[in-house]
Amino acid sequence: MMLIAITVLTLSGCVWPSRLPLITAVVLALWLAYPASAYLVGHPPRSDVGLQAATKANVVNRMSGTPGHVLVVQLRMVLTLVLWALAAAGVTVTGAKGVWTSG
């Protein structure tokens, strides 16, 4: 996902190093080849699981446990929502001002 975002930013002119997508692809390939290989052997990607099952496994199942764990999970969810709200506000303000240049 990050590789796609960096490529789009580079093609749109928002990021000036034109080789950044290539460097990112090489780092990603090296990471998948060595550090992540042990994890991927024991946890192969599952193509039969849809978005709903992945969401349930990642959010709903983590909302249980000790009170401390539940507090941390809830705090992370709130901070994520705040971050997305700030990002939306930044896009709105930038769009209202009409300032979409990269420099």
Contacts in CASP RR format, 6 or more apart in sequence:
PFRMAT RR
TARGET T0000
AUTHOR 0000-0000-0000
METHOD contacts of the structure
MODEL  1
MMLIAITVLTLSGCVWPSRLPLITAVVLALWLAYPASAYLVGHPPRSDVG
LQAATKANVVNRMSGTPGHVLVVQLRMVLTLVLWALAAAGVTVTGAKGVW
TSG
2 24 0 8 1.000
2 28 0 8 1.000
3 21 0 8 1.000
3 24 0 8 1.000
3 25 0 8 1.000
3 28 0 8 1.000
6 15 0 8 1.000
6 20 0 8 1.000
6 21 0 8 1.000
6 24 0 8 1.000
7 21 0 8 1.000
9 15 0 8 1.000
10 17 0 8 1.000
10 18 0 8 1.000
10 20 0 8 1.000
10 21 0 8 1.000
13 102 0 8 1.000
14 102 0 8 1.000
15 102 0 8 1.000
16 102 0 8 1.000
32 40 0 8 1.000
49 57 0 8 1.000
59 77 0 8 1.000
62 73 0 8 1.000
63 70 0 8 1.000
63 73 0 8 1.000
63 74 0 8 1.000
64 70 0 8 1.000
94 100 0 8 1.000
END
